[in-house]
Amino acid sequence: MAPQPALLDVAACANGNPRLIVELLEGLREEGRISPDGELVRVTPGRLPARVQAAVAGLLRQLSRESAQLLRVGTVLGRTFQLSQAAAMLGTSTAALLPALDETLTTGVLRLTDEGVTFQQPLLWRAVFEAIPPSVRSTLHEEARRLVPGHDLPARDLASLGRQGAARAKPGSAADDGAGVTGALATLLGSGYVESALLLARSALNGPLPRGEAATLRRVVLDLVMVGTGGAPDGFGPVGAEQARAAVDRLHDGGPEARRAAATALAGLRWSEGRVGEALRSGAAAVGQPVTPDTAAERAYPRVAHARRLICAGEPDAARALVARVLADTPAGPLAVFGPAAGLVRAEAHVRAGELAEAEHAAREVLAVLDAREAAAAGGPATLQAWALSTLCRVAVRRGDTAGAAAQLARLREFGPEVTELAPVPAAWLELVLAHAQGEHLAATALLTGPGRHLPSLRPLHLAEPGAAASFVRFSRTAGNPEPGQAALRTAELLAAANPDIPSLQTAALHARALFECDPDGLTRAAAEHTDAWAAACAASDLRTLLGERGSSAAGRGRTWLVREHAGRYAVVDTAREPVGAEAGVAGWEELGGTERTIAALVADGLTNGEVAGAVHLSPHTVNYYLRRIYAKLGIRSRVELARLALSAPRRLLSP
């Protein structure tokens, strides 16, 4: 519907921020405050929608205590205030508030103007004001009146608030930076606001654009997909993905070049959502679009992107063929970008195959080219540099060279978070793996409960690292915290269920589940079926560890494996042992302690770990630990075998 004037005034409260506009209008719609003809229904005009209040409350929780205090005090001083005024109200110095000011400027809540510190959007100004309890708000208001007699408070009426904000906007101000749509997109992307850029792209594509802007916008959509679906916690997020699809739909209207861009964008979106088969089909459609000599360069990126996804899906030969075509068909000029990208895809194929020397050589070649371009002021693409450094870091970790890995990771950290977290393998994952390799388990635990807490559920990470889910299970055991392992296992199994025709995802889920349940059969299969050399070696190592814990009581697997002792060295493990019979199992009951017998009896009766935990007043994680010890002592590997042994055991052995 066409919005009416009052509703447009309300939308102006967001001062052009696409995400805030969406949250505001969705909130008004959900609460019945937009009429069928697109007019604002003036119900409780002084209250923001609950959706906006929740979003702002979430923002405040992410900020430091000092930054949240600065915003709360600032909101009663006026939309624009002096830092010295906020310092006086907080009873501190202006210098002491500088770290909080930096944080609020970085998050985009505040900005610096000639008049002072200003809330970027009237909507945020009002929302922070509403989040202050009324009794506290009145006290702050009285203090502010003594400091700034003429200070202003945010208008209660949303339409009035929006009109005030529009009246204060000045031509050439920060809100007007950028040349046209593409200039605004460049500004948003440079600041890391990927979803906002997608919203703007959709708006632009819904109307007429000059020919130059349309071509640039098409390239920007590809750039968004290239960097926007890698390491972000939710890829594009629900709003961003929806808006990206809408933008992609518009691209379909314009001939082979536009269809190639649309198919490439769809491939990126579907990949970030874990829809691997659909992503590969969209990527193949992009690669298959007709090409002319003057558009050969535009075809290079879809080939490179599709080749990398083929490697992740376990099709390295097809990927290598695509890379060869990129190098053969692309003109020399565009190869300044796509040549290094193709080299990094080759390095990825070597990493998957366990060819670490070849992977390192390919990545260093690319890095040398990019570094030379940067030294010559030609500008090396930051995303490609981060990709090369992350590849070198992965190679060093897999070799057991923790010092070398730390050096590469230090270089990687020099890039901004919008680059390092959106690289094919996020820097946070490399930090976690390196911390465990160095035995710094406390640092790894802090990372998993802090900035890396999203990693276990990050679908693109599981696609890039087939052994990631099993690694998180190992990390959980080391830290005594089951949540990362459970989240990773859930993500791996959802990916496997959604992609039954992708064997690598089935094996990754099998490996994680077998490790989680201490199942030697599953680990045996995972070691045999992983196509990633590192993941296969880790599965074999997990099998060896499990059999070692069980000692001579381990049930026979009838296989011999090369198991990784540590990076670069392997030992033969013969798992062909005699199965344990009922007598040995019953004898094992004698070795169980009182708590172990109680837990064994409850599990044998069919209770889940959670139900057992409630009955014995322990955590589910502790129950799982006891259950692994019980399995080892009895020489079994499943709850079914435990129930079978319990039926044949004397009753005296089933009580503590």
C-alpha positions in Angstrom: 0.0 0.0 0.0 1.1 3.6 -0.4 2.0 5.1 3.0 0.0 8.2 4.1 1.7 11.4 5.3 1.5 10.6 9.1 3.0 7.2 8.6 5.8 8.7 6.5 6.5 11.1 9.4 6.7 8.1 11.8 9.2 6.3 9.4 11.3 9.5 9.4 12.0 8.8 13.1 14.5 6.2 11.8 16.4 8.9 9.9 16.9 6.6 6.9 18.3 3.6 8.8 16.7 0.6 6.9 16.8 -1.8 9.7 15.1 0.6 12.1 12.4 1.4 9.5 11.6 -2.3 9.1 11.5 -2.9 12.9 9.3 0.2 13.4 6.8 -0.5 10.6 6.6 -4.2 11.4 6.0 -3.4 15.0 3.2 -0.9 14.1 1.7 -3.5 11.8 1.8 -6.3 14.4 0.1 -4.1 16.9 -2.7 -2.9 14.6 -1.4 0.6 14.4 -1.4 0.9 10.6 -4.9 1.1 8.9 -5.8 -0.8 5.7 -5.3 2.4 3.7 -1.7 2.9 5.0 -2.5 5.6 7.6 -1.1 5.7 11.1 -3.7 4.7 13.8 -3.1 7.0 16.7 -3.4 4.4 19.4 -1.1 5.1 22.4 1.0 7.6 20.3 3.6 8.0 23.1 4.6 4.4 23.1 7.0 2.8 20.7 6.1 -0.7 19.4 7.2 -3.6 21.6 9.3 -4.9 18.7 11.4 -1.6 18.7 11.7 -1.6 22.4 13.0 -5.2 22.4 15.5 -4.4 19.6 16.9 -1.4 21.6 17.0 -3.4 24.8 19.1 -6.0 23.0 21.4 -3.3 21.7 21.9 -1.9 25.3 22.7 -5.4 26.6 25.5 -5.7 24.0 27.1 -2.4 25.1 29.4 -2.0 28.0 28.0 -0.7 31.3 29.7 2.7 30.7 28.3 3.1 27.2 24.8 2.2 28.3 25.0 4.8 31.1 26.3 7.4 28.6 23.2 6.8 26.4 20.7 6.9 29.2 22.1 10.2 30.6 22.5 11.6 27.1 18.9 10.9 26.2 17.6 13.3 28.9 20.1 16.0 28.0 18.7 16.2 24.5 19.1 14.8 21.1 22.4 16.7 20.9 24.4 17.2 24.1 27.9 18.0 25.2 30.1 15.2 26.6 31.1 17.5 29.5 27.4 17.7 30.5 27.1 13.9 30.5 30.3 13.7 32.6 28.9 16.2 35.1 25.7 14.1 35.5 27.7 10.9 35.9 30.1 12.4 38.4 33.2 11.6 36.2 35.6 13.3 33.9 35.1 13.9 30.2 38.3 11.9 29.5 36.9 8.9 31.4 33.9 8.8 29.0 36.0 8.6 25.8 36.0 4.8 25.6 32.2 4.7 26.0 31.9 7.4 23.4 34.1 5.4 21.0 31.9 2.3 21.5 28.6 4.2 20.8 30.1 5.9 17.8 31.3 2.6 16.4 27.8 1.0 16.9 26.2 4.0 15.0 24.0 5.1 17.9 25.8 8.5 18.3 27.7 10.7 15.9 29.8 13.8 16.4 28.6 17.1 14.9 29.7 20.7 15.2 27.1 21.2 18.0 28.1 18.2 20.1 27.3 14.5 20.4 24.1 13.6 18.6 21.8 10.6 18.5 21.9 9.4 14.9 18.2 8.5 14.8 15.3 10.2 16.7 13.8 6.7 17.1 16.8 5.5 19.1 16.8 8.7 21.1 13.1 8.0 22.0 13.6 4.3 22.6 16.5 4.7 25.0 14.5 7.4 26.8 11.5 5.0 27.2 13.8 2.2 28.4 14.7 4.3 31.5 12.3 3.5 34.5 9.9 6.5 34.9 11.1 7.3 38.5 14.7 7.3 37.4 13.8 9.3 34.3 12.2 12.1 36.3 15.2 12.4 38.6 17.6 12.6 35.6 15.3 15.2 34.0 15.6 17.4 37.1 19.4 17.1 37.1 19.5 17.9 33.4 17.4 21.0 33.8 20.0 22.4 36.2 22.8 21.8 33.8 21.0 22.7 30.5 17.9 24.8 31.2 16.8 24.7 27.6 17.3 21.0 27.0 14.8 19.1 24.9 13.2 15.7 25.4 12.0 13.4 22.7 8.5 14.2 21.5 5.8 11.7 22.7 4.1 11.7 19.4 6.0 9.6 16.8 4.9 11.7 13.8 6.0 14.9 15.5 9.3 13.2 16.4 9.8 12.3 12.8 9.0 15.8 11.5 11.4 17.3 14.1 14.2 15.0 12.9 13.5 15.8 9.2 13.6 19.6 9.9 17.0 19.3 11.6 18.6 17.5 8.7 21.1 19.7 6.8 22.2 19.2 3.1 25.7 17.8 3.0 25.5 16.3 6.5 26.6 12.8 7.4 23.2 11.5 6.4 23.7 12.8 2.9 27.2 11.4 2.3 27.8 9.4 -0.9 27.1 9.9 -4.5 23.7 8.4 -5.4 22.7 4.9 -4.6 26.1 3.3 -5.2 27.8 5.9 -3.1 25.4 5.1 -0.2 25.9 1.4 -0.7 29.7 1.8 -0.5 29.4 3.8 2.7 27.1 1.1 4.3 29.4 -1.7 3.2 32.5 0.1 4.4 30.9 0.4 7.8 29.9 -3.3 7.9 26.1 -2.7 7.6 25.4 -5.6 5.2 21.7 -5.9 5.8 21.1 -2.1 5.5 23.0 -2.2 2.1 20.7 -5.0 1.0 17.6 -3.0 1.9 18.9 -0.1 0.0 19.7 -2.3 -3.0 16.1 -3.6 -3.0 14.7 0.0 -2.9 17.0 1.1 -5.7 16.1 -1.9 -7.9 12.4 -1.2 -7.6 12.8 2.1 -9.5 14.6 3.4 -12.6 18.3 3.8 -12.4 20.9 5.4 -14.8 22.7 2.8 -16.8 26.0 3.2 -15.0 24.3 2.9 -11.6 22.4 -0.2 -12.6 25.6 -2.0 -13.7 27.4 -0.9 -10.6 24.5 -2.0 -8.4 24.6 -5.5 -10.0 28.3 -5.8 -9.1 27.5 -4.6 -5.5 24.9 -7.3 -5.1 27.6 -9.9 -6.0 30.0 -8.3 -3.6 27.3 -8.5 -0.9 26.9 -12.2 -1.5 30.7 -12.7 -1.6 31.4 -11.3 1.8 27.9 -11.3 3.5 27.3 -15.0 4.0 30.6 -16.2 5.5 31.1 -15.8 9.2 28.2 -13.7 10.3 26.2 -15.4 13.0 23.1 -15.8 10.9 24.4 -15.2 7.4 22.3 -12.3 6.2 19.8 -12.7 9.0 16.0 -13.2 8.3 15.5 -9.6 7.2 18.6 -9.4 5.0 17.9 -12.7 3.3 14.4 -11.6 2.4 15.5 -8.3 1.1 18.4 -10.0 -0.9 16.0 -12.3 -2.6 13.8 -9.4 -3.5 16.8 -7.7 -5.0 17.7 -10.9 -6.8 14.2 -11.2 -8.3 14.7 -7.8 -9.9 18.0 -8.9 -11.4 16.2 -11.7 -13.3 14.5 -9.2 -15.5 17.5 -8.0 -17.4 19.2 -10.5 -19.8 22.1 -12.9 -19.4 24.3 -10.7 -17.3 21.6 -9.9 -14.8 20.5 -13.5 -14.7 24.1 -14.6 -14.0 24.3 -12.0 -11.2 20.9 -13.2 -9.8 21.9 -16.9 -9.9 25.2 -16.2 -8.2 23.4 -14.2 -5.5 20.9 -17.0 -5.0 23.7 -19.5 -4.7 25.3 -17.5 -2.0 22.1 -17.1 -0.1 21.2 -20.7 -0.3 24.7 -21.7 0.8 24.5 -19.5 3.9 21.2 -21.2 4.7 22.7 -24.6 4.4 20.7 -25.6 1.3 23.7 -27.1 -0.5 22.1 -28.8 -3.4 20.1 -25.8 -4.3 23.2 -23.6 -4.0 25.1 -25.8 -6.3 22.3 -25.8 -8.9 22.1 -21.9 -8.7 25.9 -21.8 -9.1 25.8 -24.0 -12.1 23.1 -21.9 -13.6 25.3 -18.8 -13.2 28.3 -20.5 -14.7 26.2 -21.7 -17.7 24.9 -18.2 -18.8 26.2 -17.1 -22.2 29.3 -15.0 -22.2 30.9 -12.6 -24.7 34.4 -11.3 -24.8 33.5 -8.0 -23.0 31.7 -9.9 -20.2 34.2 -12.6 -19.6 35.4 -10.9 -16.4 31.9 -10.8 -15.0 31.7 -14.5 -15.5 34.9 -15.2 -13.6 33.5 -14.5 -10.1 30.6 -17.0 -10.5 33.0 -19.7 -11.6 35.4 -19.0 -8.6 32.5 -19.0 -6.1 31.0 -22.2 -7.6 34.4 -23.9 -7.6 34.9 -23.3 -3.9 31.4 -24.7 -3.1 32.1 -27.8 -5.2 35.2 -28.4 -3.1 33.2 -28.1 0.1 30.6 -30.5 -1.3 33.4 -33.1 -2.1 33.8 -32.5 -5.8 37.4 -31.2 -6.1 38.0 -32.4 -9.7 35.0 -30.4 -11.0 36.3 -27.4 -9.0 39.8 -27.6 -10.5 38.3 -27.8 -14.0 36.4 -24.6 -13.3 39.4 -22.8 -12.0 41.4 -23.7 -15.1 38.6 -22.2 -17.3 38.7 -19.0 -15.2 42.5 -18.6 -15.8 42.1 -19.5 -19.5 39.1 -17.3 -20.4 39.5 -14.2 -18.2 41.3 -11.2 -19.7 44.6 -10.2 -18.1 43.3 -7.0 -16.5 40.5 -8.6 -14.4 42.8 -11.4 -13.5 44.5 -9.0 -11.0 41.5 -10.0 -8.8 40.3 -13.3 -10.1 43.7 -14.8 -10.6 44.5 -14.7 -6.8 40.9 -15.9 -6.0 41.4 -18.9 -8.3 44.7 -19.6 -6.6 43.0 -19.7 -3.2 40.4 -22.1 -4.5 43.3 -24.4 -5.6 44.8 -24.0 -2.1 41.5 -25.0 -0.6 41.5 -28.2 -2.7 45.0 -29.0 -1.5 43.9 -28.5 2.2 41.0 -30.8 1.8 43.2 -33.5 0.3 45.8 -33.2 3.1 48.4 -31.8 0.6 49.7 -29.2 3.1 52.9 -28.2 1.3 51.0 -27.6 -1.9 48.3 -25.6 -0.1 50.9 -23.4 1.6 52.8 -22.8 -1.6 49.6 -21.7 -3.4 48.4 -19.4 -0.5 51.9 -17.8 -0.2 51.9 -17.1 -4.0 48.6 -15.4 -3.7 49.6 -13.4 -0.7 52.8 -12.3 -2.4 50.8 -11.0 -5.4 48.3 -9.1 -3.1 51.1 -7.7 -0.9 52.9 -6.4 -4.0 49.8 -4.7 -5.3 49.3 -3.1 -1.9 52.9 -1.9 -1.8 52.4 -0.4 -5.3 49.3 1.5 -4.0 47.1 -0.6 -6.3 45.2 -1.9 -3.3 45.0 -5.6 -2.5 41.5 -6.8 -1.9 41.2 -7.3 1.9 38.9 -10.3 1.7 41.4 -12.2 -0.5 44.2 -11.3 1.8 42.2 -12.5 4.8 41.4 -15.7 2.9 45.1 -16.3 2.1 46.1 -15.7 5.8 43.4 -18.0 7.1 44.5 -20.7 4.7 48.1 -20.4 6.0 46.9 -20.5 9.6 44.9 -23.7 8.9 47.9 -25.3 7.3 50.1 -24.5 10.2 47.6 -25.8 12.7 47.2 -29.1 10.9 51.0 -29.4 10.8 51.2 -28.8 14.6 53.1 -25.6 14.0 51.3 -23.5 16.6 53.9 -20.7 16.5 53.4 -20.3 12.7 49.7 -20.4 13.1 49.8 -17.7 15.8 51.9 -15.5 13.5 49.4 -15.8 10.6 46.5 -15.2 13.0 48.1 -12.1 14.3 48.3 -10.7 10.7 44.7 -11.7 10.2 43.6 -9.8 13.2 45.0 -6.6 11.7 41.9 -6.5 9.4 38.6 -5.1 10.6 35.9 -7.5 11.9 33.8 -7.0 8.8 36.7 -8.7 6.8 38.0 -11.3 9.3 34.6 -12.6 10.4 33.2 -12.8 6.8 36.2 -14.6 5.4 35.6 -18.2 4.2 36.8 -19.5 7.6 36.2 -17.0 10.3 39.1 -15.8 12.4 37.2 -16.7 15.6 37.2 -20.4 14.6 41.0 -20.2 13.9 41.5 -18.6 17.4 39.5 -21.4 19.0 41.4 -24.2 17.2 44.7 -22.6 18.0 43.9 -22.1 21.6 43.1 -25.8 22.0 46.2 -26.8 20.1 48.3 -24.7 22.5 46.5 -26.2 25.5 45.0 -22.8 26.4 41.6 -24.3 27.4 40.5 -21.4 29.6 41.0 -19.0 26.7 39.1 -21.3 24.4 36.3 -21.6 26.9 36.1 -17.8 27.2 36.0 -17.5 23.4 33.1 -20.0 23.1 31.1 -18.1 25.8 32.0 -14.7 24.4 32.6 -13.5 20.8 32.7 -17.0 19.4 29.5 -18.2 21.0 27.7 -18.3 17.6 30.3 -20.6 16.0 28.8 -24.0 16.9 25.6 -23.0 15.0 27.3 -21.3 12.1 26.3 -23.2 9.0 29.0 -21.9 6.6 31.6 -22.9 9.0 30.3 -26.5 9.1 30.3 -26.5 5.3 33.9 -25.2 5.2 35.2 -27.5 8.0 33.8 -31.0 7.8 35.3 -31.9 11.2 34.0 -28.8 13.0 31.0 -30.4 14.7 33.1 -33.2 16.2 35.7 -30.6 17.3 33.0 -28.7 19.2 32.0 -32.0 20.9 35.7 -32.4 22.0 35.9 -28.8 23.1 32.8 -29.3 25.2 34.3 -32.3 27.0 37.5 -30.4 27.7 35.6 -27.4 29.1 32.9 -29.4 31.0 30.3 -27.4 29.1 27.9 -29.5 26.9 26.2 -26.6 25.2 28.7 -25.9 22.3 28.9 -29.6 21.4 25.1 -30.0 21.5 24.6 -26.9 19.4 27.2 -28.1 16.8 25.7 -31.6 16.7 22.3 -30.2 16.2 23.5 -28.0 13.3 25.4 -30.8 11.7 22.4 -33.1 11.8 20.1 -30.4 10.4 22.5 -29.9 7.5 22.7 -33.6 6.9 18.9 -34.0 7.0 18.4 -31.0 4.6 21.0 -32.3 2.2 20.7 -36.2 2.0 22.5 -36.2 -1.3 25.7 -34.6 0.0 27.9 -37.4 1.5 30.3 -35.1 3.3 27.6 -33.7 5.4 26.2 -37.1 6.3 29.7 -38.2 7.4 30.3 -35.0 9.5 27.0 -35.6 11.4 27.9 -39.2 11.9 31.3 -38.3 13.3 29.9 -35.8 15.7 27.1 -38.1 16.9 29.5 -41.1 17.3 31.9 -39.0 19.3 29.0 -37.6 21.4 27.7 -41.1 22.2 31.1 -42.9 22.4 30.2 -45.2 19.5 33.2 -47.0 18.0 31.2 -48.2 15.0 30.3 -44.7 14.1 33.8 -43.4 14.5 35.1 -46.3 12.3 32.7 -45.4 9.5 33.6 -41.7 9.8 37.3 -42.4 9.6 36.7 -44.4 6.4 34.1 -42.1 4.8 35.5 -38.5 5.4 36.8 -37.0 2.2 38.6 -34.3 4.2 42.0 -35.6 5.2 42.1 -33.8 8.5 38.6 -34.8 9.5 39.3 -38.4 8.7 42.5 -38.4 10.8 40.6 -36.8 13.7 37.9 -39.4 13.5 40.6 -42.2 13.6 42.2 -40.4 16.5 38.9 -40.2 18.3 38.5 -44.0 17.7 41.9 -44.7 19.1 41.2 -42.6 22.2 37.9 -44.3 22.8 39.4 -47.8 22.5 42.3 -46.8 24.8 39.8 -45.7 27.4 38.1 -49.1 27.3 41.3 -51.0 27.5 41.1 -54.7 26.9 37.3 -54.6 27.4 36.7 -52.8 24.2 34.4 -54.6 21.7 36.0 -55.6 18.5 35.7 -53.5 15.4 37.7 -55.9 13.1 39.6 -53.1 11.4 43.1 -51.6 11.4 43.6 -47.9 11.1 46.3 -45.4 10.7 45.6 -43.1 13.6 47.1 -39.6 14.1 49.4 -39.5 17.1 50.0 -35.8 16.6 50.3 -33.6 13.5 52.4 -35.3 10.9 52.9 -38.6 12.7 50.7 -41.7 12.5 50.5 -44.9 14.4 48.9 -48.2 13.5 46.0 -49.2 15.7 44.6 -52.7 15.5 41.0 -52.7 16.6 40.4 -56.4 15.9 39.7 -57.7 19.4 37.5 -60.4 20.7 33.9 -59.4 21.5 33.0 -59.3 25.2 30.5 -61.9 26.2 27.7 -61.8 28.8 29.9 -63.2 31.5 32.5 -60.4 31.1 29.7 -57.9 31.1 28.2 -59.2 34.3 31.6 -59.3 35.9 31.9 -55.7 35.0 29.0 -54.8 37.2 31.2 -55.7 40.2 33.6 -52.9 39.2 30.8 -50.2 39.3 30.6 -47.8 42.2 27.4 -47.0 43.9 26.5 -43.9 41.8 27.5 -45.8 38.6 25.1 -48.7 39.5 22.3 -46.3 40.2 22.7 -44.5 36.9 23.2 -47.8 35.0 19.9 -49.1 36.5 18.0 -46.0 35.6 19.3 -45.9 32.1 18.6 -49.6 31.7 15.0 -48.8 32.7 14.7 -46.4 29.7 15.3 -43.0 31.4 16.9 -40.3 29.4 20.1 -38.5 30.6 18.0 -35.5 31.7 15.6 -37.7 33.6 18.5 -39.6 35.3 20.1 -36.2 36.2 16.9 -35.1 38.0 16.7 -38.4 39.9 20.3 -38.4 41.1 20.7 -34.6 41.5 23.5 -34.3 39.0 23.9 -32.3 35.8 23.1 -34.1 32.4 26.8 -33.6 31.5 27.9 -35.4 34.6 25.5 -38.2 34.0 26.9 -38.6 30.5 30.4 -38.7 31.9 29.4 -41.5 34.3 27.6 -43.3 31.5 30.9 -43.4 29.4 32.7 -44.9 32.4 29.9 -47.5 32.8 30.2 -48.4 29.1 33.9 -48.8 29.4 33.8 -51.0 32.5 31.0 -53.2 31.0 32.7 -53.3 27.6 29.5 -52.1 25.8 28.7 -49.2 23.6 25.0 -48.4 23.7 22.0 -48.1 26.0 20.4 -51.2 24.3 23.4 -53.3 25.3 23.2 -51.9 28.8 19.5 -52.9 29.1 20.3 -56.4 27.8 23.1 -56.9 30.4 20.9 -55.5 33.2 18.3 -58.2 32.4 20.8 -61.0 33.0 22.7 -59.4 35.9 21.8 -60.5 39.5 19.6 -58.1 41.3 22.2 -57.5 44.0 24.4 -55.9 41.4 21.7 -53.4 40.2 21.4 -51.6 43.5 24.0 -49.2 45.0 
